[in-house]
Amino acid sequence: MADQKNTLIAIVLSVIVLVGWQYFVAGPQVEKQKQIQQQQQQQQQTKTGPQGPQAPAQKQQNGPQSPSTPQTPSSAQAPSAPGTAQRPAAGLTREQALTASGTRVRIETPRLQGSIALKGARIDDVSLNDYRETVNPKSANIVLLAPSGSPQPFYAEFGWVAGDQKMKMPDSETVWTRDGSGALTPESPLRLSWNNGEGITFRRTISIDRNYMFKIVDEVENGTQQTVQLFPYALVSRHGTPQVLGYYILHEGLIGVTGDNKLHEIQYSSIADKPAQTLKTTGGWLGITDKYWAAALVPPQNASMNMRFSSGSIGPVKTYQSDYLLDAISVAPGAKAQNQSQLFAGAKEVNVVDAYEKSDGIKNFELMIDWGWFYFITKPLFKALDYFFRLTGNLGYAILIVTVLIKIAFFWFANKSYASMAKMKMVQPMMEEIRKRFADDKAAQQQALMELYKKEKINPLAGCWPILIQIPVFFALYKVLFVTIEMRHAPFIGWIRDLSAQDPTNLFNLFGLLPFDPAVIPVFGQFLHLGIWPILMGITMWVQMKMNPSPPDPTQKMIFDWMPVIFTFLLASFPAGLVIYWTWNNFLSVLQQGVIMKRNGAKIELWDNVKALVPKKKAANDN
């Protein structure tokens, strides 16, 4: 039948899309990033790190002599001289590395904690107060930045690169002198100073707001008798290839936006052992991002600079760096000059990131969050969810409300579709008569059917729309649940404690009654996970399909009968929030379809179809 064939086409198309999504998007890539390297004993960096800041290009006046082409990290000039790698002390923990770096100034804000060492004055110790490793409130806080010598160094560095003058410059070994006492807080900035003994004084003021933005003001005072030329720089460096999720829809790695509003996303694997990528731009930002966290440099938005993404190594350990070098600043004798930079180091919360873009004028800072190609759907969908979350206090309730709104938005299309399907059910006897009359003439049969559709004002493709119109919303909601930190560890009700994770219950261990995890079973274990919500989703999908008559063709009937089972297993590993959306949407669709079919006089054959599943007993005289 035409309506059954159209519905079959829609379902098969949806299966193809979902399977493709699972394989190419939701599943790990074929070439997944390598596992995080075991704790290395050779992670202590040089005076300025294994990758120093960029050397000024040769074409710049009075710059040091260096190639005009971009340099690789291992050959880039450090602020004073190329460094040589140093070996770390064996077996240092993060805490031991913090202690070994000398005197530190505490960072204390409502959302961050950590410290800054007077030696080097890097921002290399940051933990997030509001986020923990697991849903257990007693689990450890998320650690974002870590110092050299720790198992996984990740830090930001700021300073100056000298011109062609030979002078002492502050580096990672410089011990700064602080003014005042106490911790770095939103109300109390950290003020540092250092004199190079040659008449030049460097000062640094580090301040922080109540969220995740550091502001670094570097000032230089020239007490010599000659003009000096300095190039401001900043870098974010990471040692060791981090373990990434490896999903196609999520970028983790080096990232930046140039002044022409172009987004640059560079994976660790694509930059490792490759030449550095250098871009000339005015304004923008750059850094290194994880799924939920990031460290991003924000230079002055009106400043011309070289933006660079690079990779290097210390022995077997890969290193990755995003940095920028501003144009030269000339400081006359007796004069002062300063440069201001910013560092975002924290959680990629949508409202916080958007606020920074607006208040600080940072070009496309919102792209730090990987909204994807369907940005125009994904972000508005998040805004709607976030709005209702703030009203209800529960993200699961917000999903239910937004689903209703989506149904209302597509109400006209669905009504047309279901009404057309109901009319097709009513004219099925006439359609069967046409098929029998023109059984040997397919062309005449199709022409007669089209005339019937035209006469009864039926759209034979209407059956596809209820499923097809859900697909973009389905993908957008998947993206929102997967990439936004607001969905992380967000509970619903009952056993759902994290809407961004799969339903933790499992039919194959009787929902926890049996004390074993089916996932440990070789080969097949990964398929033996079926939670309560995916089962409910399968039931609602089965009910929706059984509201229509069974196809007369045995092959089509078999596909229809197995489709809810296939979808149930496909969605079992998806985020629980997505499965809840699909289940609730199916339930609303059943109600809507039932009302429309009744209004159009079409019989709802749900119960008849259910009874058809039960084998009939043979009569006593059937022999």
C-alpha positions in Angstrom: 0.0 0.0 0.0 1.2 3.5 -0.8 0.9 4.8 2.8 2.7 1.8 4.2 5.5 2.1 1.6 5.9 5.8 2.3 6.1 5.1 6.1 8.5 2.3 5.4 10.7 4.6 3.3 10.7 7.1 6.2 11.6 4.5 8.8 14.4 2.9 6.7 15.8 6.4 6.0 15.7 7.1 9.7 17.5 3.9 10.5 20.1 4.7 7.9 20.6 8.2 9.5 20.7 6.8 13.0 23.1 4.0 12.1 25.3 6.5 10.3 25.1 8.9 13.2 26.1 6.1 15.6 29.0 5.0 13.5 30.4 8.3 12.3 29.3 10.6 15.1 28.3 9.0 18.4 30.8 6.2 18.1 34.6 6.7 18.4 36.5 7.5 15.2 38.3 4.7 13.5 41.6 6.4 14.2 40.9 7.4 17.8 43.5 9.4 19.6 46.0 7.4 21.4 45.5 6.8 25.1 47.1 9.3 27.4 50.7 8.4 27.7 51.8 6.9 31.0 53.2 9.3 33.5 56.4 10.4 32.0 59.5 11.2 34.0 60.8 13.7 31.4 58.2 16.4 31.6 60.1 19.3 33.2 60.5 22.0 30.5 63.2 24.4 29.7 63.5 27.9 31.0 60.7 29.0 28.9 59.2 25.7 28.1 60.0 23.1 25.4 58.3 25.5 23.1 59.3 29.1 23.6 57.3 32.1 22.3 57.7 32.9 18.7 60.8 34.8 17.5 60.0 38.1 15.7 60.2 37.7 12.0 63.3 39.0 10.3 61.5 41.6 8.3 60.6 43.5 11.5 62.9 46.4 12.2 65.5 45.8 14.9 64.2 42.3 15.5 66.6 39.4 16.3 68.0 37.6 13.3 65.7 34.6 12.7 64.1 33.0 9.7 61.1 34.9 8.2 59.2 31.6 7.8 57.3 30.2 10.7 59.5 28.2 13.1 58.8 24.8 14.6 58.3 24.8 18.3 61.7 23.1 18.9 63.6 25.9 17.2 61.5 28.9 18.2 63.5 31.5 20.1 62.8 31.9 23.8 62.5 35.3 25.4 66.3 35.5 26.0 67.8 32.5 24.3 66.9 29.1 23.1 66.4 26.7 26.0 67.6 23.2 26.5 65.4 20.6 27.9 65.9 19.7 31.6 65.1 16.4 33.2 62.5 16.4 35.9 62.8 14.9 39.3 61.6 11.3 39.1 58.1 10.4 40.1 56.8 13.8 41.0 53.1 14.1 41.8 51.2 17.2 41.1 51.4 18.2 44.7 55.1 17.6 44.8 55.6 19.6 41.6 53.7 22.5 43.2 55.9 22.4 46.3 59.1 22.2 44.3 58.3 25.4 42.4 58.9 27.5 45.5 56.7 30.2 47.1 53.2 30.4 45.8 50.4 32.9 46.1 47.0 31.4 46.6 44.1 31.9 44.1 40.8 32.1 45.9 37.6 33.0 44.1 34.0 31.7 44.3 34.6 29.5 41.3 38.4 28.8 41.2 41.1 27.8 43.5 44.8 27.3 42.9 48.1 29.2 43.1 50.7 31.1 41.2 54.5 30.6 41.8 56.7 33.7 42.3 59.2 31.7 40.3 58.2 32.2 36.7 54.8 33.8 37.5 53.0 31.3 35.3 49.3 30.6 35.7 49.7 26.8 36.2 47.6 25.7 39.1 43.8 26.0 38.6 41.0 23.8 39.9 37.2 24.3 39.5 35.1 24.6 42.6 31.8 23.9 41.0 32.7 20.7 39.1 33.7 17.2 40.2 35.0 14.2 38.4 31.8 12.1 38.9 28.3 12.6 40.0 29.4 11.7 43.5 29.6 15.0 45.4 32.6 13.7 47.4 34.7 13.1 44.3 37.7 15.3 43.5 37.3 18.7 41.9 38.2 19.1 38.2 41.8 20.1 37.8 42.3 22.3 34.7 45.9 23.6 34.9 49.0 21.9 36.3 52.7 23.0 36.6 55.8 21.7 35.0 57.1 18.5 36.5 53.6 17.2 37.3 52.2 14.2 35.4 50.3 16.4 32.9 51.6 19.9 32.7 49.1 22.5 31.3 49.8 26.2 31.9 49.7 29.7 30.5 52.7 32.0 30.2 53.0 35.8 29.5 56.0 38.0 28.8 58.2 39.8 26.4 60.5 38.8 23.6 63.6 41.0 23.2 64.6 42.7 20.0 68.1 42.6 18.8 69.4 44.1 22.1 71.2 41.7 24.4 69.5 42.0 27.7 68.2 39.9 30.5 64.5 39.1 30.2 62.1 37.5 32.7 61.6 33.8 32.1 60.5 30.6 33.9 63.4 30.8 36.3 62.8 34.5 37.2 61.8 34.9 40.9 59.5 37.9 41.0 59.0 40.2 44.0 55.4 40.7 45.1 53.9 43.8 46.6 51.6 43.2 49.5 50.4 39.9 50.9 47.4 37.7 50.9 45.7 35.6 48.2 44.8 36.6 44.6 41.0 37.3 44.8 38.5 39.3 42.7 39.0 42.2 45.1 42.8 41.9 45.5 45.1 41.6 42.4 48.6 40.2 42.5 51.3 42.8 41.8 54.8 41.6 40.9 58.1 43.3 39.9 61.6 42.3 38.7 64.6 44.4 37.8 67.0 42.8 35.3 70.0 44.6 36.8 70.6 46.5 33.6 68.3 49.4 34.2 65.0 47.8 33.0 62.2 47.1 35.4 59.4 44.7 34.6 56.1 44.8 36.5 53.1 42.4 36.2 49.6 42.8 37.7 47.4 39.7 37.6 43.7 40.1 38.5 40.8 37.8 38.2 37.0 38.2 38.1 34.4 36.1 39.9 34.2 33.6 37.1 37.1 32.4 34.9 38.8 35.4 33.4 42.3 36.4 34.4 43.7 39.8 33.3 47.4 40.2 33.0 49.0 43.7 32.6 52.7 43.6 31.8 54.6 46.9 32.2 58.2 47.7 31.4 60.1 50.8 32.5 63.3 51.7 30.6 65.9 53.2 32.9 68.7 52.9 30.3 70.0 55.5 27.9 68.8 53.8 24.7 65.5 52.8 23.2 64.6 49.2 23.6 62.2 47.2 21.4 60.1 44.4 22.9 57.5 42.1 21.5 54.6 41.0 23.9 53.7 37.3 23.8 51.5 34.8 25.5 51.2 31.1 25.2 49.2 28.1 26.5 51.2 24.9 26.6 50.2 21.3 27.2 52.6 18.4 27.7 51.5 14.9 26.8 48.7 13.9 24.4 45.6 14.0 26.4 43.0 11.2 26.2 40.2 12.5 24.1 36.8 11.1 23.4 37.4 10.9 19.7 33.9 11.8 18.6 33.4 13.4 15.2 30.9 15.9 16.5 33.2 17.2 19.2 36.5 19.1 18.8 39.2 18.7 21.4 42.6 20.2 20.8 44.0 23.5 19.7 41.5 26.2 18.7 41.3 29.8 17.7 39.4 32.5 15.9 41.1 35.0 13.7 40.1 38.6 13.2 38.2 37.7 10.0 35.9 35.6 12.2 37.3 32.3 10.9 37.3 29.4 13.3 40.4 27.2 13.4 40.1 23.7 15.0 43.3 21.7 15.1 43.4 18.1 16.4 46.3 16.9 18.4 47.0 14.2 15.8 47.0 16.6 12.9 49.6 19.0 14.4 51.9 16.4 16.1 55.3 16.2 14.3 54.0 18.8 11.7 55.3 22.3 11.0 53.7 25.1 13.0 50.7 26.9 11.6 51.1 30.6 11.8 48.4 33.2 11.0 48.7 36.9 10.7 45.6 38.6 12.1 44.2 41.5 14.1 42.2 40.5 17.1 40.6 37.1 17.9 41.6 34.5 20.4 43.2 31.1 20.7 43.9 28.3 23.1 43.5 24.6 23.9 40.0 23.1 24.6 38.7 20.0 26.1 35.0 18.9 25.9 33.9 21.0 28.9 36.9 23.1 29.8 39.3 25.4 28.1 42.3 27.6 28.5 42.1 30.5 26.0 44.3 33.5 25.4 42.6 36.8 24.5 45.0 39.5 23.2 44.0 43.1 22.7 41.3 43.0 20.0 42.8 45.9 18.0 46.3 44.5 18.0 48.1 43.0 15.0 49.8 39.7 15.8 51.1 36.4 14.6 48.9 33.6 15.9 50.6 30.2 16.0 49.6 26.6 16.7 52.5 24.1 17.1 53.7 20.9 18.5 57.1 19.7 19.9 58.5 17.1 22.2 60.6 16.5 25.3 62.0 13.1 24.7 59.1 10.8 24.0 56.5 13.3 25.3 54.6 15.3 22.8 53.9 19.0 23.6 51.2 21.2 22.1 51.1 25.0 22.2 48.9 27.9 21.1 50.6 31.3 21.3 50.6 34.8 19.8 53.3 37.4 19.3 52.3 41.1 19.0 54.0 43.7 17.0 57.0 45.4 18.6 56.7 48.1 21.2 59.5 50.7 21.4 60.3 52.1 24.9 62.3 55.3 24.9 64.9 56.0 27.7 63.0 57.0 30.8 59.7 55.9 29.4 57.2 53.1 30.2 55.1 50.8 28.1 52.5 48.2 28.9 50.6 45.4 27.3 47.3 43.8 28.5 46.3 40.2 27.9 43.5 38.0 29.2 43.3 34.3 30.0 40.1 32.3 30.2 40.7 29.2 32.3 37.5 27.4 33.3 34.3 25.7 32.4 32.7 26.5 29.0 29.4 27.7 30.4 27.3 29.1 27.7 26.0 32.2 29.5 29.5 33.0 30.9 31.2 32.6 27.5 28.6 34.7 25.8 28.8 37.4 28.5 32.6 37.7 27.9 32.1 38.0 24.2 29.8 40.9 24.7 31.4 42.7 27.7 35.0 42.3 26.5 34.3 42.5 22.8 36.0 39.2 22.0 35.3 38.2 18.4 33.2 35.0 18.2 34.2 33.8 21.7 31.0 31.7 21.7 32.6 29.4 19.2 34.7 28.0 22.0 31.6 25.8 22.5 31.3 23.4 19.6 27.8 24.2 18.4 28.5 22.5 15.1 27.2 23.2 11.6 23.6 23.4 12.8 24.3 26.3 15.1 21.1 28.0 14.1 19.1 25.1 15.6 21.5 23.9 18.3 22.0 27.1 20.2 18.3 28.3 20.2 17.4 24.8 21.4 19.9 25.1 24.3 18.5 28.6 25.2 15.0 27.1 25.4 16.2 24.2 27.6 18.1 26.6 29.8 15.2 28.9 30.2 12.8 26.2 31.3 15.5 24.7 33.5 15.7 28.0 35.4 12.0 27.9 35.8 11.6 24.3 36.9 15.0 23.6 38.4 15.1 20.3 36.6 16.6 19.8 33.1 14.5 16.7 32.5 11.3 18.7 33.0 12.8 21.3 30.6 13.2 18.6 28.0 9.6 17.5 28.4 8.4 21.1 28.1 10.5 21.9 25.0 9.3 18.7 23.4 5.7 19.9 23.7 6.7 23.3 22.2 8.4 21.5 19.3 5.2 19.5 18.8 3.3 22.7 18.7 5.7 24.3 16.3 5.3 21.3 13.9 1.6 20.8 14.7 0.3 22.0 11.3 2.7 19.7 9.4 1.9 16.8 11.6 -1.8 17.4 11.3 -1.6 17.5 7.5 0.4 14.3 7.6 -1.8 12.4 9.9 -5.0 13.6 8.2 -3.6 12.5 4.9 -2.7 9.1 6.4 -6.2 8.8 7.8 -7.7 9.5 4.4 -5.5 6.9 2.8 -6.7 4.3 5.4 -10.3 5.2 4.4 -9.7 4.7 0.6 -7.7 1.5 1.0 -10.6 -0.6 -0.4 -10.6 1.5 -3.5 -6.8 1.3 -3.7 -7.0 -2.5 -3.5 -9.6 -2.6 -6.2 -7.3 -0.5 -8.5 -4.4 -2.8 -7.9 -6.5 -5.9 -8.7 -8.0 -4.2 -11.8 -4.6 -3.2 -13.2 -2.5 -6.1 -11.8 -0.8 -6.6 -15.1 -0.3 -2.9 -16.1 1.8 -1.1 -13.5 1.8 2.2 -15.4 -2.0 2.2 -15.6 -2.2 1.2 -11.9 0.0 4.1 -10.9 -2.0 6.6 -13.0 -5.3 5.4 -11.5 -3.8 5.7 -8.0 -2.6 9.2 -8.6 -6.0 10.2 -9.9 -7.5 8.8 -6.7 -5.0 10.8 -4.6 -5.9 13.9 -6.5 -9.6 13.3 -6.2 -9.5 12.6 -2.4 -6.8 15.4 -1.9 -4.3 12.9 -0.5 -0.5 13.4 -0.3 1.1 10.0 -0.7 4.4 11.3 0.8 2.6 12.6 3.9 3.6 9.6 5.9 7.2 10.5 5.8 6.9 13.9 7.5 6.2 12.9 11.1 9.6 11.1 11.3 11.6 13.3 8.9 10.8 16.6 10.7 12.1 15.1 14.0 15.6 14.3 12.6 17.1 17.8 12.7 15.7 18.4 16.2 17.0 15.0 17.2 20.5 15.8 16.0 20.4 19.2 17.6 19.3 17.9 21.0 22.0 15.2 20.8 24.6 17.9 20.2 23.3 20.0 23.1 23.3 17.1 25.5 26.7 16.0 24.4 28.8 19.2 24.3 27.3 21.7 26.8 28.5 21.5 30.3 25.1 22.6 31.6 23.9 19.1 30.7 26.8 17.4 32.5 25.7 15.5 35.7 22.2 17.1 35.4 19.7 14.8 37.2 16.1 14.0 36.2 14.0 11.9 38.5 14.5 8.4 39.9 17.6 6.6 38.7 18.6 9.2 36.1 21.4 11.2 37.8 23.1 12.4 34.6 21.0 13.2 31.5 24.2 13.4 29.4 25.0 9.8 30.1 23.1 6.6 29.1 20.4 5.1 31.2 22.4 3.2 33.9 19.8 0.5 34.4 20.1 -2.7 32.4 17.6 -5.4 31.5 20.3 -8.0 31.2 21.2 -7.9 34.9 17.5 -7.5 35.8 18.0 -3.8 36.5 20.7 -4.4 39.2 19.2 -7.5 40.9 21.9 -9.7 39.5 25.4 -8.7 40.7 27.3 -8.5 37.5 27.9 -6.2 34.6 27.0 -7.7 31.2 29.6 -5.4 29.6 32.4 -7.7 30.8 31.2 -10.5 28.5 33.6 -10.8 25.6 32.5 -9.6 22.1 28.8 -9.3 22.9 29.0 -7.5 26.2 29.0 -4.1 24.6 25.6 -4.8 23.1 24.0 -6.1 26.3 22.9 -2.8 27.7 19.2 -1.9 27.7 17.9 0.5 30.2 14.4 1.3 31.3 14.0 4.5 29.3 15.1 2.9 26.0 12.6 0.1 26.6 9.9 2.7 27.2 10.9 4.4 24.0 10.7 1.1 22.1 7.2 0.4 23.5 5.9 3.9 22.5 7.3 3.5 19.1 5.7 0.0 18.8 2.4 1.5 19.8 2.6 4.3 17.3 3.4 1.8 14.5 0.6 -0.6 15.5 -2.0 2.2 15.2 -1.8 1.6 11.5 -2.8 -1.7 9.8 -0.2 -4.3 9.2 1.3 -4.3 5.7 0.0 -7.2 3.5 3.5 -7.9 2.2 5.3 -10.3 4.6 8.7 -8.7 4.2 7.3 -5.2 5.0 5.4 -6.6 7.9 8.6 -8.2 9.3 10.5 -4.9 9.0 7.7 -3.1 10.7 7.6 -5.6 13.5 11.4 -5.5 14.1 11.8 -1.7 13.7 11.0 -0.8 17.3 13.4 -3.4 18.6 16.2 -2.1 16.3 15.6 1.5 17.5 15.5 0.4 21.1 19.0 -1.1 20.9 20.3 1.7 18.8 19.2 4.3 21.3 20.2 2.3 24.4 23.7 3.9 24.4 22.5 7.4 23.7 22.3 10.1 26.4 19.3 9.5 28.6 18.0 13.0 28.0 17.8 12.2 24.3 15.9 8.9 24.9 13.5 10.7 27.2 12.8 13.2 24.5 12.2 10.5 21.9 9.9 8.6 24.3 7.9 11.6 25.3 7.7 12.7 21.6 6.4 9.3 20.6 3.7 9.4 23.4 2.5 12.8 22.2 2.5 11.7 18.6 0.3 8.7 19.6 -2.2 11.0 21.2 -2.1 13.5 18.3 -2.4 10.8 15.7 -5.3 9.1 17.6 -7.3 12.3 17.8 -6.8 13.2 14.1 -7.7 9.6 12.9 -10.8 9.6 15.0 -11.8 13.1 13.7 -11.4 11.9 10.1 -13.4 8.7 10.7 -10.4 6.4 10.3 -10.4 3.2 12.5 -7.6 2.9 15.0 -6.6 -0.7 14.6 -4.2 -0.8 17.5 -6.0 -3.5 19.4 -6.6 -5.6 16.3 -3.0 -5.5 15.5 -2.0 -6.5 19.0 -4.4 -9.5 18.8 -2.9 -10.4 15.5 0.4 -11.0 17.2 -1.1 -13.8 19.3 -1.1 -17.1 17.5 -4.7 -18.4 17.1 -5.5 -21.9 18.4 -6.6 -24.4 15.8 -10.2 -25.5 16.0 -10.8 -29.1 17.2 -12.0 -30.1 13.7 -9.2 -28.5 11.7 -7.7 -31.9 11.1 
